[in-house]
Amino acid sequence: MKKLSIVTLSVITLTASILSNIVIAKDKEPRAAVEQALARLNINTALAEQLASSLNGVGIKKAQAIVEYRETYGEFKSINELTAVKGIGEKTLEKNKYKLVL
């Protein structure tokens, strides 16, 4: 009787452990997406490499254009001012607006 109880308890413990690992593994994906969404990029201080790696539809050339614009005209006064940079249109801005801060 004791052997059966120990085996049953072991099976229950093992099952609970496996299930908790599955839940934790599934939970990591949404958490990473939320953390990434919360990581905001300051367009007035970011380097071209940071802009290129963080923004959708922005490669190194567009990122360098953003930095050059900032160096020529001063800090951006609004996120929407990014559309003044050659190669950055409304669609690119909309895809990335939630990632940007001043």
Biotite code that builds the C-alpha atoms (Angstrom):
import biotite.structure as struc

atoms = struc.array([
    struc.Atom([0.000, 0.000, 0.000], chain_id="A", res_id=1, res_name="MET", atom_name="CA", element="C"),
    struc.Atom([2.805, 2.411, 0.881], chain_id="A", res_id=2, res_name="LYS", atom_name="CA", element="C"),
    struc.Atom([4.597, 1.578, -2.380], chain_id="A", res_id=3, res_name="LYS", atom_name="CA", element="C"),
    struc.Atom([1.463, 2.429, -4.355], chain_id="A", res_id=4, res_name="LEU", atom_name="CA", element="C"),
    struc.Atom([1.085, 5.752, -2.525], chain_id="A", res_id=5, res_name="SER", atom_name="CA", element="C"),
    struc.Atom([4.732, 6.660, -3.116], chain_id="A", res_id=6, res_name="ILE", atom_name="CA", element="C"),
    struc.Atom([4.463, 5.787, -6.830], chain_id="A", res_id=7, res_name="VAL", atom_name="CA", element="C"),
    struc.Atom([1.215, 7.740, -7.163], chain_id="A", res_id=8, res_name="THR", atom_name="CA", element="C"),
    struc.Atom([2.711, 10.733, -5.383], chain_id="A", res_id=9, res_name="LEU", atom_name="CA", element="C"),
    struc.Atom([5.820, 10.561, -7.585], chain_id="A", res_id=10, res_name="SER", atom_name="CA", element="C"),
    struc.Atom([3.703, 10.468, -10.759], chain_id="A", res_id=11, res_name="VAL", atom_name="CA", element="C"),
    struc.Atom([1.618, 13.428, -9.591], chain_id="A", res_id=12, res_name="ILE", atom_name="CA", element="C"),
    struc.Atom([4.737, 15.417, -8.675], chain_id="A", res_id=13, res_name="THR", atom_name="CA", element="C"),
    struc.Atom([6.410, 14.644, -11.998], chain_id="A", res_id=14, res_name="LEU", atom_name="CA", element="C"),
    struc.Atom([3.263, 15.580, -13.940], chain_id="A", res_id=15, res_name="THR", atom_name="CA", element="C"),
    struc.Atom([2.931, 18.866, -12.053], chain_id="A", res_id=16, res_name="ALA", atom_name="CA", element="C"),
    struc.Atom([6.575, 19.667, -12.731], chain_id="A", res_id=17, res_name="SER", atom_name="CA", element="C"),
    struc.Atom([6.223, 18.989, -16.463], chain_id="A", res_id=18, res_name="ILE", atom_name="CA", element="C"),
    struc.Atom([3.032, 21.044, -16.710], chain_id="A", res_id=19, res_name="LEU", atom_name="CA", element="C"),
    struc.Atom([4.550, 23.994, -14.871], chain_id="A", res_id=20, res_name="SER", atom_name="CA", element="C"),
    struc.Atom([7.551, 23.965, -17.223], chain_id="A", res_id=21, res_name="ASN", atom_name="CA", element="C"),
    struc.Atom([5.236, 24.002, -20.235], chain_id="A", res_id=22, res_name="ILE", atom_name="CA", element="C"),
    struc.Atom([3.304, 26.975, -18.836], chain_id="A", res_id=23, res_name="VAL", atom_name="CA", element="C"),
    struc.Atom([6.524, 28.846, -18.061], chain_id="A", res_id=24, res_name="ILE", atom_name="CA", element="C"),
    struc.Atom([7.915, 28.189, -21.557], chain_id="A", res_id=25, res_name="ALA", atom_name="CA", element="C"),
    struc.Atom([4.732, 29.397, -23.227], chain_id="A", res_id=26, res_name="LYS", atom_name="CA", element="C"),
    struc.Atom([4.636, 32.457, -20.964], chain_id="A", res_id=27, res_name="ASP", atom_name="CA", element="C"),
    struc.Atom([8.114, 33.620, -22.006], chain_id="A", res_id=28, res_name="LYS", atom_name="CA", element="C"),
    struc.Atom([7.138, 34.458, -25.595], chain_id="A", res_id=29, res_name="GLU", atom_name="CA", element="C"),
    struc.Atom([4.454, 37.059, -24.759], chain_id="A", res_id=30, res_name="PRO", atom_name="CA", element="C"),
    struc.Atom([6.621, 38.500, -22.005], chain_id="A", res_id=31, res_name="ARG", atom_name="CA", element="C"),
    struc.Atom([9.508, 39.017, -24.461], chain_id="A", res_id=32, res_name="ALA", atom_name="CA", element="C"),
    struc.Atom([7.152, 40.717, -26.910], chain_id="A", res_id=33, res_name="ALA", atom_name="CA", element="C"),
    struc.Atom([5.850, 43.033, -24.191], chain_id="A", res_id=34, res_name="VAL", atom_name="CA", element="C"),
    struc.Atom([9.368, 43.851, -22.992], chain_id="A", res_id=35, res_name="GLU", atom_name="CA", element="C"),
    struc.Atom([10.434, 44.604, -26.553], chain_id="A", res_id=36, res_name="GLN", atom_name="CA", element="C"),
    struc.Atom([7.409, 46.840, -27.097], chain_id="A", res_id=37, res_name="ALA", atom_name="CA", element="C"),
    struc.Atom([8.189, 48.719, -23.903], chain_id="A", res_id=38, res_name="LEU", atom_name="CA", element="C"),
    struc.Atom([11.808, 49.323, -24.900], chain_id="A", res_id=39, res_name="ALA", atom_name="CA", element="C"),
    struc.Atom([11.537, 52.789, -26.435], chain_id="A", res_id=40, res_name="ARG", atom_name="CA", element="C"),
    struc.Atom([14.124, 54.455, -28.589], chain_id="A", res_id=41, res_name="LEU", atom_name="CA", element="C"),
    struc.Atom([14.989, 58.142, -28.267], chain_id="A", res_id=42, res_name="ASN", atom_name="CA", element="C"),
    struc.Atom([15.308, 59.493, -31.811], chain_id="A", res_id=43, res_name="ILE", atom_name="CA", element="C"),
    struc.Atom([17.294, 62.475, -30.563], chain_id="A", res_id=44, res_name="ASN", atom_name="CA", element="C"),
    struc.Atom([20.069, 60.386, -29.024], chain_id="A", res_id=45, res_name="THR", atom_name="CA", element="C"),
    struc.Atom([20.026, 56.982, -30.769], chain_id="A", res_id=46, res_name="ALA", atom_name="CA", element="C"),
    struc.Atom([22.948, 55.964, -32.938], chain_id="A", res_id=47, res_name="LEU", atom_name="CA", element="C"),
    struc.Atom([22.354, 54.943, -36.557], chain_id="A", res_id=48, res_name="ALA", atom_name="CA", element="C"),
    struc.Atom([23.067, 51.303, -35.687], chain_id="A", res_id=49, res_name="GLU", atom_name="CA", element="C"),
    struc.Atom([20.447, 51.364, -32.915], chain_id="A", res_id=50, res_name="GLN", atom_name="CA", element="C"),
    struc.Atom([17.864, 52.920, -35.231], chain_id="A", res_id=51, res_name="LEU", atom_name="CA", element="C"),
    struc.Atom([18.562, 50.389, -37.979], chain_id="A", res_id=52, res_name="ALA", atom_name="CA", element="C"),
    struc.Atom([18.329, 47.388, -35.663], chain_id="A", res_id=53, res_name="SER", atom_name="CA", element="C"),
    struc.Atom([15.238, 48.573, -33.788], chain_id="A", res_id=54, res_name="SER", atom_name="CA", element="C"),
    struc.Atom([12.967, 50.107, -36.404], chain_id="A", res_id=55, res_name="LEU", atom_name="CA", element="C"),
    struc.Atom([10.905, 48.220, -38.967], chain_id="A", res_id=56, res_name="ASN", atom_name="CA", element="C"),
    struc.Atom([11.661, 49.221, -42.541], chain_id="A", res_id=57, res_name="GLY", atom_name="CA", element="C"),
    struc.Atom([14.726, 51.234, -41.557], chain_id="A", res_id=58, res_name="VAL", atom_name="CA", element="C"),
    struc.Atom([18.111, 50.004, -42.696], chain_id="A", res_id=59, res_name="GLY", atom_name="CA", element="C"),
    struc.Atom([21.471, 51.558, -42.033], chain_id="A", res_id=60, res_name="ILE", atom_name="CA", element="C"),
    struc.Atom([21.155, 54.135, -44.852], chain_id="A", res_id=61, res_name="LYS", atom_name="CA", element="C"),
    struc.Atom([17.814, 55.473, -43.609], chain_id="A", res_id=62, res_name="LYS", atom_name="CA", element="C"),
    struc.Atom([19.109, 55.387, -40.043], chain_id="A", res_id=63, res_name="ALA", atom_name="CA", element="C"),
    struc.Atom([22.136, 57.433, -41.084], chain_id="A", res_id=64, res_name="GLN", atom_name="CA", element="C"),
    struc.Atom([19.791, 59.879, -42.824], chain_id="A", res_id=65, res_name="ALA", atom_name="CA", element="C"),
    struc.Atom([17.877, 60.282, -39.550], chain_id="A", res_id=66, res_name="ILE", atom_name="CA", element="C"),
    struc.Atom([21.101, 61.036, -37.662], chain_id="A", res_id=67, res_name="VAL", atom_name="CA", element="C"),
    struc.Atom([22.291, 63.451, -40.378], chain_id="A", res_id=68, res_name="GLU", atom_name="CA", element="C"),
    struc.Atom([18.939, 65.253, -40.329], chain_id="A", res_id=69, res_name="TYR", atom_name="CA", element="C"),
    struc.Atom([19.198, 65.595, -36.562], chain_id="A", res_id=70, res_name="ARG", atom_name="CA", element="C"),
    struc.Atom([22.734, 66.926, -36.799], chain_id="A", res_id=71, res_name="GLU", atom_name="CA", element="C"),
    struc.Atom([21.752, 69.430, -39.511], chain_id="A", res_id=72, res_name="THR", atom_name="CA", element="C"),
    struc.Atom([18.438, 70.707, -38.129], chain_id="A", res_id=73, res_name="TYR", atom_name="CA", element="C"),
    struc.Atom([18.745, 69.989, -34.425], chain_id="A", res_id=74, res_name="GLY", atom_name="CA", element="C"),
    struc.Atom([16.693, 67.713, -32.239], chain_id="A", res_id=75, res_name="GLU", atom_name="CA", element="C"),
    struc.Atom([13.344, 66.451, -33.419], chain_id="A", res_id=76, res_name="PHE", atom_name="CA", element="C"),
    struc.Atom([10.504, 68.421, -31.868], chain_id="A", res_id=77, res_name="LYS", atom_name="CA", element="C"),
    struc.Atom([7.941, 65.690, -32.529], chain_id="A", res_id=78, res_name="SER", atom_name="CA", element="C"),
    struc.Atom([7.929, 62.069, -33.647], chain_id="A", res_id=79, res_name="ILE", atom_name="CA", element="C"),
    struc.Atom([5.987, 63.126, -36.763], chain_id="A", res_id=80, res_name="ASN", atom_name="CA", element="C"),
    struc.Atom([8.945, 65.253, -37.865], chain_id="A", res_id=81, res_name="GLU", atom_name="CA", element="C"),
    struc.Atom([10.659, 62.009, -38.882], chain_id="A", res_id=82, res_name="LEU", atom_name="CA", element="C"),
    struc.Atom([8.717, 62.157, -42.150], chain_id="A", res_id=83, res_name="THR", atom_name="CA", element="C"),
    struc.Atom([10.891, 65.142, -43.122], chain_id="A", res_id=84, res_name="ALA", atom_name="CA", element="C"),
    struc.Atom([13.804, 62.707, -43.423], chain_id="A", res_id=85, res_name="VAL", atom_name="CA", element="C"),
    struc.Atom([14.252, 61.411, -46.974], chain_id="A", res_id=86, res_name="LYS", atom_name="CA", element="C"),
    struc.Atom([13.075, 57.809, -47.153], chain_id="A", res_id=87, res_name="GLY", atom_name="CA", element="C"),
    struc.Atom([10.864, 57.952, -44.054], chain_id="A", res_id=88, res_name="ILE", atom_name="CA", element="C"),
    struc.Atom([7.217, 58.110, -45.001], chain_id="A", res_id=89, res_name="GLY", atom_name="CA", element="C"),
    struc.Atom([3.938, 57.885, -43.143], chain_id="A", res_id=90, res_name="GLU", atom_name="CA", element="C"),
    struc.Atom([3.839, 54.069, -43.368], chain_id="A", res_id=91, res_name="LYS", atom_name="CA", element="C"),
    struc.Atom([7.296, 53.683, -41.855], chain_id="A", res_id=92, res_name="THR", atom_name="CA", element="C"),
    struc.Atom([6.427, 56.174, -39.145], chain_id="A", res_id=93, res_name="LEU", atom_name="CA", element="C"),
    struc.Atom([3.191, 54.367, -38.272], chain_id="A", res_id=94, res_name="GLU", atom_name="CA", element="C"),
    struc.Atom([4.982, 50.999, -38.043], chain_id="A", res_id=95, res_name="LYS", atom_name="CA", element="C"),
    struc.Atom([7.450, 52.426, -35.536], chain_id="A", res_id=96, res_name="ASN", atom_name="CA", element="C"),
    struc.Atom([5.695, 55.231, -33.700], chain_id="A", res_id=97, res_name="LYS", atom_name="CA", element="C"),
    struc.Atom([5.034, 53.152, -30.590], chain_id="A", res_id=98, res_name="TYR", atom_name="CA", element="C"),
    struc.Atom([8.775, 52.457, -30.239], chain_id="A", res_id=99, res_name="LYS", atom_name="CA", element="C"),
    struc.Atom([9.914, 56.075, -30.348], chain_id="A", res_id=100, res_name="LEU", atom_name="CA", element="C"),
    struc.Atom([10.328, 58.853, -27.806], chain_id="A", res_id=101, res_name="VAL", atom_name="CA", element="C"),
    struc.Atom([11.930, 62.284, -27.835], chain_id="A", res_id=102, res_name="LEU", atom_name="CA", element="C"),
])
